[in-house]
Amino acid sequence: MCAEPVAPVVIPEELTKGKDAWIDYANVQSPALPDTVRVLIGTGERYDVIGVVNGPFDSWSAVNLQAAKVANYWYDRGDG
């Protein structure tokens, strides 16, 4: 049985150079970390997946940092 994804969670803007980006992942039991997160761009009800980051992760800070790298690369390419 697949776990339901959590609602998109914003990546801290200090990591994304002030740009908007989110992550989502399969719901995990606290304090566990997800195995994989999807990096999302969008607003409101509509999000587009721009990348996937695979763990293992050692902290939520590591999750956010790796996801921010994907988002920054996407924005720096001129896609957003």
N, C-alpha and C positions, 0 to 999 in steps of 0.2 A: 504494500500500500504506500503510495507517495504522500509525503507531507505537503500540506498546503503552503504556498509561499506567503511570506509576511508581506504586508503593505510596503510599498517603496519607502526607503529610509534615506534621507538626504546625506550626502557625503559632506563633511564640514567644508565650507567655502574657503577657509584658509588653505586647504589642500588642493582646491580646484581653481585657484587664482580668481576667486570670486564668481566663477561660472556655476550654473545649476547642473547637478548630476546626482543620481540616486543609485542605491543598490537594492536588490531583493534577493532572497534566498529561501530555501526550504526551511520551514519552521523547525527550530532545534530546541531541545530542552536546555533551559538556563542552568548553569553558566556555559554550556557547550558553545563552541564556535561552529559555523557552517563549514562544510567541505568545499563548497563552491558558491560564488556570488555572481549575479548578473549585474553589469553596469548599465544604467539606464539614462536616457536623456528624454526630456519631455515635460509636459505640464498637465495638471489636472488629471483627467481620466485616461489620457493617452501617453504611453511611454514606449520608446523604441529601445531595444537591446543593442548596445554598441560593442559589447565585449563580455567575456566571461573570465573570471579569475578563479583559479583552483588553488586550494590549500595544500597542505595543512597550514593553518594560521596559528600564531602563538598568542594573539591578542586582537581585540576589536580595532585597536590602533593600526595593526598590520593589515587588517581587512580594508580599512578606510584608505590607508596609504597606497596599497596596491590598486584598489579601485580608482583612486584619484589619478594614478599614473595613466590608466586606460582612458579616463575622461579627458585629461589634459592632452594626451596624444591626439585624441579625436578632435578636440577643439583646435589644437595647434595646426592640424592638417587643413583647417578651414571648413570642416564639415558642419560646424555649428555657428 
